[in-house]
Amino acid sequence: MKKIIVLCLVCAMLFLMCACGSSPSMSGEAAAEEEKTEAEVINEVDNDEIYFAITGTLEETFGGVVGFTAYMENKTDKTLMFSWTNTSVNGFMVDNWFAEEVAPGKKANADIYFVSSDMEDNGIESVDEAEYTLYVYDSNDWGADPVYEHEFKIIKDE
């Protein structure tokens, strides 16, 4: 009997966690294009091979920035991996959760989260300045030269 009750509680918790997630109002490329056109673009790259833009911030319920939202396009005939390296917040190096594989000719939206333990360990309560290197490479050939690599800085508007 106890096992059945525990199983029911676990199922209820899983259901509640799934119900708390957000679902997009549009799907596929329409949602990606909507994100690109309506969002404020912070950093942007537009060349013959890729388009990448930071389109907004991710905030926790209490209002602290914990990351950014991004929109990207792959204009090549290769599958590309978009990622951030050398990430720092307010001068402290932090890890991030961002690696997005984009198929040839496709678009994607992604969330870029800072690792919360890194933020806490360095006493970071707000993101005043973030620096990162956008690193884009052929997902099927890690030894090849990067498709794109460039350093960016995001500074909070006062």
CYANA upper distance limits for C-alpha pairs under 8 A (distance plus 0.5 A):
  1 MET  CA      5 ILE  CA      6.92
  2 LYS  CA      6 VAL  CA      6.64
  3 LYS  CA      7 LEU  CA      6.51
  4 ILE  CA      8 CYS  CA      6.62
  5 ILE  CA      9 LEU  CA      6.69
  6 VAL  CA     10 VAL  CA      6.65
  7 LEU  CA     11 CYS  CA      6.69
  8 CYS  CA     12 ALA  CA      6.60
  9 LEU  CA     13 MET  CA      6.64
 10 VAL  CA     14 LEU  CA      6.70
 11 CYS  CA     15 PHE  CA      6.63
 12 ALA  CA     16 LEU  CA      6.68
 13 MET  CA     17 MET  CA      6.65
 14 LEU  CA     18 CYS  CA      6.71
 15 PHE  CA     19 ALA  CA      6.60
 16 LEU  CA     20 CYS  CA      6.73
 17 MET  CA     21 GLY  CA      7.47
 24 PRO  CA     31 ALA  CA      8.05
 25 SER  CA     31 ALA  CA      8.13
 26 MET  CA     30 ALA  CA      6.94
 26 MET  CA     31 ALA  CA      5.49
 27 SER  CA     31 ALA  CA      5.79
 28 GLY  CA     32 ALA  CA      7.11
 29 GLU  CA     33 GLU  CA      6.51
 29 GLU  CA    107 LYS  CA      7.12
 29 GLU  CA    108 ALA  CA      8.21
 30 ALA  CA     34 GLU  CA      6.56
 31 ALA  CA     35 GLU  CA      6.63
 32 ALA  CA     36 LYS  CA      6.85
 32 ALA  CA     71 TYR  CA      7.50
 32 ALA  CA    107 LYS  CA      7.05
 32 ALA  CA    108 ALA  CA      6.44
 32 ALA  CA    109 ASN  CA      6.39
 33 GLU  CA     37 THR  CA      6.70
 34 GLU  CA     38 GLU  CA      6.50
 35 GLU  CA     39 ALA  CA      6.25
 35 GLU  CA     55 THR  CA      8.05
 35 GLU  CA     71 TYR  CA      7.63
 35 GLU  CA    109 ASN  CA      8.05
 36 LYS  CA     41 VAL  CA      8.43
 36 LYS  CA     55 THR  CA      7.57
 36 LYS  CA     71 TYR  CA      6.76
 39 ALA  CA     55 THR  CA      5.76
 39 ALA  CA     56 GLY  CA      7.20
 40 GLU  CA     55 THR  CA      5.79
 40 GLU  CA     56 GLY  CA      6.87
 41 VAL  CA     53 ALA  CA      6.52
 41 VAL  CA     54 ILE  CA      6.15
 41 VAL  CA     55 THR  CA      5.13
 41 VAL  CA     56 GLY  CA      7.64
 42 ILE  CA     53 ALA  CA      7.26
 42 ILE  CA     54 ILE  CA      5.69
 42 ILE  CA     55 THR  CA      6.58
 42 ILE  CA     56 GLY  CA      7.75
 42 ILE  CA    154 ILE  CA      7.80
 43 ASN  CA     52 PHE  CA      8.38
 43 ASN  CA     53 ALA  CA      5.81
 43 ASN  CA     54 ILE  CA      5.79
 43 ASN  CA     55 THR  CA      8.43
 43 ASN  CA    152 PHE  CA      7.79
 43 ASN  CA    154 ILE  CA      8.00
 44 GLU  CA     51 TYR  CA      7.89
 44 GLU  CA     52 PHE  CA      6.07
 44 GLU  CA     53 ALA  CA      4.77
 44 GLU  CA     54 ILE  CA      7.24
 45 VAL  CA     50 ILE  CA      7.73
 45 VAL  CA     51 TYR  CA      5.87
 45 VAL  CA     52 PHE  CA      5.58
 45 VAL  CA     53 ALA  CA      6.91
 46 ASP  CA     50 ILE  CA      6.55
 46 ASP  CA     51 TYR  CA      4.97
 46 ASP  CA     52 PHE  CA      7.19
 47 ASN  CA     51 TYR  CA      6.98
 48 ASP  CA     75 LYS  CA      7.18
 49 GLU  CA     74 ASN  CA      6.91
 49 GLU  CA     75 LYS  CA      5.22
 49 GLU  CA     76 THR  CA      5.91
 49 GLU  CA    147 VAL  CA      8.13
 50 ILE  CA     72 MET  CA      7.73
 50 ILE  CA     73 GLU  CA      6.04
 50 ILE  CA     74 ASN  CA      5.50
 50 ILE  CA     75 LYS  CA      5.88
 50 ILE  CA     76 THR  CA      7.99
 51 TYR  CA     71 TYR  CA      8.44
 51 TYR  CA     72 MET  CA      5.82
 51 TYR  CA     73 GLU  CA      5.39
 51 TYR  CA     74 ASN  CA      7.33
 51 TYR  CA     75 LYS  CA      8.21
 52 PHE  CA     70 ALA  CA      7.66
 52 PHE  CA     71 TYR  CA      6.30
 52 PHE  CA     72 MET  CA      4.85
 52 PHE  CA     73 GLU  CA      7.04
 53 ALA  CA     70 ALA  CA      6.12
 53 ALA  CA     71 TYR  CA      5.91
 53 ALA  CA     72 MET  CA      6.99
 54 ILE  CA     68 PHE  CA      7.20
 54 ILE  CA     69 THR  CA      6.35
 54 ILE  CA     70 ALA  CA      4.94
 54 ILE  CA     71 TYR  CA      7.06
 55 THR  CA     68 PHE  CA      7.88
 55 THR  CA     69 THR  CA      5.98
 55 THR  CA     70 ALA  CA      5.80
 55 THR  CA     71 TYR  CA      7.18
 56 GLY  CA     68 PHE  CA      6.09
 56 GLY  CA     69 THR  CA      5.62
 56 GLY  CA     70 ALA  CA      7.73
 57 THR  CA     65 VAL  CA      6.95
 57 THR  CA     66 VAL  CA      8.13
 57 THR  CA     67 GLY  CA      6.31
 57 THR  CA     68 PHE  CA      4.61
 57 THR  CA     69 THR  CA      6.30
 58 LEU  CA     65 VAL  CA      6.18
 58 LEU  CA     66 VAL  CA      6.13
 58 LEU  CA     67 GLY  CA      5.39
 58 LEU  CA     68 PHE  CA      5.54
 58 LEU  CA     69 THR  CA      7.03
 58 LEU  CA    111 ASP  CA      8.14
 58 LEU  CA    113 TYR  CA      8.25
 59 GLU  CA     63 GLY  CA      5.98
 59 GLU  CA     64 GLY  CA      5.80
 59 GLU  CA     65 VAL  CA      4.86
 59 GLU  CA     66 VAL  CA      6.01
 59 GLU  CA     67 GLY  CA      7.58
 60 GLU  CA     64 GLY  CA      5.94
 60 GLU  CA     65 VAL  CA      6.97
 60 GLU  CA     66 VAL  CA      7.07
 64 GLY  CA    125 GLU  CA      7.27
 64 GLY  CA    126 SER  CA      6.22
 64 GLY  CA    127 VAL  CA      8.26
 65 VAL  CA    126 SER  CA      6.57
 65 VAL  CA    127 VAL  CA      6.49
 66 VAL  CA    113 TYR  CA      6.42
 66 VAL  CA    114 PHE  CA      6.30
 66 VAL  CA    116 SER  CA      8.16
 66 VAL  CA    127 VAL  CA      8.18
 67 GLY  CA    111 ASP  CA      7.77
 67 GLY  CA    112 ILE  CA      5.80
 67 GLY  CA    113 TYR  CA      4.88
 67 GLY  CA    114 PHE  CA      6.07
 68 PHE  CA    111 ASP  CA      6.46
 68 PHE  CA    112 ILE  CA      5.62
 68 PHE  CA    113 TYR  CA      7.20
 69 THR  CA    109 ASN  CA      7.81
 69 THR  CA    110 ALA  CA      6.34
 69 THR  CA    111 ASP  CA      5.08
 69 THR  CA    112 ILE  CA      6.52
 70 ALA  CA    109 ASN  CA      6.14
 70 ALA  CA    110 ALA  CA      5.73
 70 ALA  CA    111 ASP  CA      6.73
 70 ALA  CA    112 ILE  CA      7.83
 71 TYR  CA    107 LYS  CA      8.01
 71 TYR  CA    108 ALA  CA      6.34
 71 TYR  CA    109 ASN  CA      5.02
 71 TYR  CA    110 ALA  CA      6.98
 72 MET  CA    107 LYS  CA      6.14
 72 MET  CA    108 ALA  CA      5.87
 72 MET  CA    109 ASN  CA      6.95
 73 GLU  CA    102 VAL  CA      7.89
 73 GLU  CA    105 GLY  CA      7.68
 73 GLU  CA    106 LYS  CA      6.43
 73 GLU  CA    107 LYS  CA      4.79
 73 GLU  CA    108 ALA  CA      6.98
 74 ASN  CA     79 THR  CA      8.25
 74 ASN  CA     80 LEU  CA      7.31
 74 ASN  CA    102 VAL  CA      6.73
 74 ASN  CA    103 ALA  CA      7.31
 74 ASN  CA    104 PRO  CA      6.20
 74 ASN  CA    105 GLY  CA      5.75
 74 ASN  CA    106 LYS  CA      6.12
 74 ASN  CA    107 LYS  CA      6.85
 75 LYS  CA    104 PRO  CA      7.04
 75 LYS  CA    105 GLY  CA      5.60
 75 LYS  CA    106 LYS  CA      7.98
 76 THR  CA    104 PRO  CA      6.06
 76 THR  CA    105 GLY  CA      6.76
 77 ASP  CA    104 PRO  CA      5.26
 77 ASP  CA    105 GLY  CA      7.30
 78 LYS  CA    103 ALA  CA      7.45
 78 LYS  CA    104 PRO  CA      5.73
 78 LYS  CA    138 ASP  CA      6.96
 78 LYS  CA    139 SER  CA      8.33
 79 THR  CA    101 GLU  CA      7.37
 79 THR  CA    102 VAL  CA      6.31
 79 THR  CA    103 ALA  CA      5.01
 79 THR  CA    104 PRO  CA      5.76
 79 THR  CA    138 ASP  CA      6.53
 79 THR  CA    139 SER  CA      6.13
 79 THR  CA    140 ASN  CA      7.56
 80 LEU  CA    101 GLU  CA      6.15
 80 LEU  CA    102 VAL  CA      5.87
 80 LEU  CA    103 ALA  CA      7.02
 80 LEU  CA    104 PRO  CA      7.92
 80 LEU  CA    136 VAL  CA      7.06
 80 LEU  CA    137 TYR  CA      6.08
 80 LEU  CA    138 ASP  CA      5.24
 80 LEU  CA    139 SER  CA      5.58
 81 MET  CA     99 ALA  CA      7.05
 81 MET  CA    100 GLU  CA      6.08
 81 MET  CA    101 GLU  CA      4.84
 81 MET  CA    102 VAL  CA      6.84
 81 MET  CA    136 VAL  CA      6.03
 81 MET  CA    137 TYR  CA      5.94
 81 MET  CA    138 ASP  CA      6.78
 81 MET  CA    139 SER  CA      5.77
 82 PHE  CA     98 PHE  CA      8.45
 82 PHE  CA     99 ALA  CA      6.12
 82 PHE  CA    100 GLU  CA      5.65
 82 PHE  CA    101 GLU  CA      6.78
 82 PHE  CA    102 VAL  CA      8.16
 82 PHE  CA    134 LEU  CA      7.74
 82 PHE  CA    135 TYR  CA      6.55
 82 PHE  CA    136 VAL  CA      5.08
 82 PHE  CA    137 TYR  CA      7.43
 83 SER  CA     98 PHE  CA      6.19
 83 SER  CA     99 ALA  CA      5.02
 83 SER  CA    100 GLU  CA      7.04
 83 SER  CA    134 LEU  CA      6.51
 83 SER  CA    135 TYR  CA      5.76
 83 SER  CA    136 VAL  CA      6.77
 84 TRP  CA     96 ASN  CA      8.01
 84 TRP  CA     98 PHE  CA      7.04
 84 TRP  CA     99 ALA  CA      7.84
 84 TRP  CA    132 TYR  CA      6.57
 84 TRP  CA    133 THR  CA      5.97
 84 TRP  CA    134 LEU  CA      5.38
 84 TRP  CA    135 TYR  CA      6.31
 85 THR  CA    132 TYR  CA      6.48
 85 THR  CA    133 THR  CA      5.61
 85 THR  CA    134 LEU  CA      7.16
 85 THR  CA    135 TYR  CA      7.28
 86 ASN  CA     93 MET  CA      7.71
 86 ASN  CA    131 GLU  CA      8.13
 86 ASN  CA    132 TYR  CA      5.96
 86 ASN  CA    133 THR  CA      6.40
 87 THR  CA     93 MET  CA      6.34
 87 THR  CA     94 VAL  CA      6.25
 87 THR  CA     95 ASP  CA      6.96
 87 THR  CA     96 ASN  CA      7.73
 87 THR  CA    130 ALA  CA      7.77
 87 THR  CA    131 GLU  CA      6.09
 87 THR  CA    132 TYR  CA      4.85
 87 THR  CA    133 THR  CA      7.43
 88 SER  CA     92 PHE  CA      5.59
 88 SER  CA     93 MET  CA      4.62
 88 SER  CA     94 VAL  CA      5.81
 88 SER  CA     95 ASP  CA      8.46
 88 SER  CA    130 ALA  CA      6.12
 88 SER  CA    131 GLU  CA      5.71
 88 SER  CA    132 TYR  CA      7.03
 89 VAL  CA     93 MET  CA      6.95
 89 VAL  CA     94 VAL  CA      7.18
 89 VAL  CA    124 ILE  CA      8.33
 89 VAL  CA    127 VAL  CA      6.80
 89 VAL  CA    128 ASP  CA      8.00
 89 VAL  CA    129 GLU  CA      6.26
 89 VAL  CA    130 ALA  CA      4.97
 89 VAL  CA    131 GLU  CA      7.07
 90 ASN  CA    124 ILE  CA      8.02
 90 ASN  CA    127 VAL  CA      7.02
 90 ASN  CA    128 ASP  CA      6.52
 90 ASN  CA    129 GLU  CA      5.51
 90 ASN  CA    130 ALA  CA      6.73
 91 GLY  CA    129 GLU  CA      8.10
 91 GLY  CA    130 ALA  CA      8.26
 92 PHE  CA    122 ASN  CA      7.42
 94 VAL  CA    114 PHE  CA      7.30
 94 VAL  CA    115 VAL  CA      7.28
 94 VAL  CA    118 ASP  CA      6.01
 94 VAL  CA    119 MET  CA      7.49
 95 ASP  CA    114 PHE  CA      6.53
 95 ASP  CA    115 VAL  CA      6.00
 95 ASP  CA    118 ASP  CA      7.43
 96 ASN  CA    112 ILE  CA      7.20
 96 ASN  CA    113 TYR  CA      5.94
 96 ASN  CA    114 PHE  CA      4.79
 96 ASN  CA    115 VAL  CA      5.87
 97 TRP  CA    112 ILE  CA      6.24
 97 TRP  CA    113 TYR  CA      5.58
 97 TRP  CA    114 PHE  CA      6.79
 97 TRP  CA    115 VAL  CA      7.37
 98 PHE  CA    110 ALA  CA      8.37
 98 PHE  CA    111 ASP  CA      7.60
 98 PHE  CA    112 ILE  CA      5.57
 98 PHE  CA    113 TYR  CA      7.39
100 GLU  CA    110 ALA  CA      7.63
101 GLU  CA    139 SER  CA      7.74
102 VAL  CA    106 LYS  CA      6.72
102 VAL  CA    107 LYS  CA      7.20
102 VAL  CA    108 ALA  CA      7.26
103 ALA  CA    107 LYS  CA      8.44
114 PHE  CA    118 ASP  CA      8.18
114 PHE  CA    119 MET  CA      7.80
115 VAL  CA    119 MET  CA      7.07
116 SER  CA    120 GLU  CA      6.63
117 SER  CA    121 ASP  CA      6.36
118 ASP  CA    122 ASN  CA      6.72
119 MET  CA    123 GLY  CA      6.71
119 MET  CA    124 ILE  CA      5.53
119 MET  CA    125 GLU  CA      7.85
120 GLU  CA    124 ILE  CA      6.51
120 GLU  CA    125 GLU  CA      8.14
127 VAL  CA    156 LYS  CA      7.69
128 ASP  CA    155 ILE  CA      6.45
128 ASP  CA    156 LYS  CA      5.44
129 GLU  CA    153 LYS  CA      7.62
129 GLU  CA    154 ILE  CA      6.07
129 GLU  CA    155 ILE  CA      4.99
129 GLU  CA    156 LYS  CA      6.56
130 ALA  CA    153 LYS  CA      6.22
130 ALA  CA    154 ILE  CA      5.57
130 ALA  CA    155 ILE  CA      7.07
131 GLU  CA    151 GLU  CA      7.74
131 GLU  CA    152 PHE  CA      6.15
131 GLU  CA    153 LYS  CA      4.88
131 GLU  CA    154 ILE  CA      6.78
132 TYR  CA    151 GLU  CA      6.21
132 TYR  CA    152 PHE  CA      6.00
132 TYR  CA    153 LYS  CA      7.13
133 THR  CA    149 GLU  CA      7.11
133 THR  CA    150 HIS  CA      5.86
133 THR  CA    151 GLU  CA      4.66
133 THR  CA    152 PHE  CA      6.60
134 LEU  CA    148 TYR  CA      7.90
134 LEU  CA    149 GLU  CA      6.00
134 LEU  CA    150 HIS  CA      6.00
134 LEU  CA    151 GLU  CA      6.84
134 LEU  CA    152 PHE  CA      7.95
135 TYR  CA    146 PRO  CA      7.50
135 TYR  CA    147 VAL  CA      8.42
135 TYR  CA    148 TYR  CA      6.43
135 TYR  CA    149 GLU  CA      5.14
135 TYR  CA    150 HIS  CA      7.48
136 VAL  CA    146 PRO  CA      6.36
136 VAL  CA    147 VAL  CA      5.96
136 VAL  CA    148 TYR  CA      5.52
136 VAL  CA    149 GLU  CA      6.84
137 TYR  CA    141 ASP  CA      8.37
137 TYR  CA    142 TRP  CA      7.53
137 TYR  CA    144 ALA  CA      8.13
137 TYR  CA    145 ASP  CA      7.78
137 TYR  CA    146 PRO  CA      5.05
137 TYR  CA    147 VAL  CA      5.51
137 TYR  CA    148 TYR  CA      7.38
138 ASP  CA    142 TRP  CA      6.89
138 ASP  CA    144 ALA  CA      7.68
138 ASP  CA    146 PRO  CA      7.64
138 ASP  CA    147 VAL  CA      7.45
